Amino acid sequence: MAFYVYLLASGRQGTFYVGVTNDLARRVHEHKEKTGSVFTRRYGVDQLVYYETYDRPDEAIRREKRLKRWPRDWKVRTIEAFNPGWRDLYEDLNL
């Protein structure tokens, strides 16, 4: 089973959300349907702009905690290296 650390954004200059899940497509769908979390619902954060895959849940959780502590500019650079156009990657998921 795979585990995912993911970054959602409300837009290029907007709010970020970092999460972890074992079903990325389902979890992002929940955020898009406004049932994912109070934070993402309140701030309109529902565009999947970055994700990483892990084999073990402890590795994914450790990475999620690390990313949450990162300064905004580090997150922006990470997103732009992975997804330069800031496209919503949700439609590309074939998991």
Buried (B, 14 or more C-beta within 10 A) or exposed (E): EEBBBBBBBBEEEEBBBBBBBEBBBEBBBBBBEEEBBEEBBEBBBBBBBBBBEBEEEEBBBBBBEEBEEBEEEEBBEBBBEEBEEBEBBBEEBEE
